[in-house]
Amino acid sequence: MSALWRSWLLTGLLVAGLLAGCSWHEKICRSQEYPAKAVGNTTGRTCVQKGQDPPPGYVRYPSGQEPKYVGDKWDKYWSTVVVDEHGNIVST
């Protein structure tokens, strides 16, 4: 297969994917990690290796309310909320 033919084929596949409504979402953490919320501010977060506790200054998100992708429902919500060291909401 010639280089030109491969180039056209890849371009066609890309266009087909875009027209089919495929979208790409940036994950908050890698698959072997989970996100943890920073205590005392709205924007801080880190990724923690599964099976380990969050580092000092971070807490787990409530079960079922973890952000998975940048800009998803929970990412937007938690970026407006401040929590204390126990994970309790202290301001919005």
Helices and strands as residue ranges (DSSP letters): H 3-19, E 33-38, E 45-49, E 58-60, H 73-78, E 82-83, E 89-91
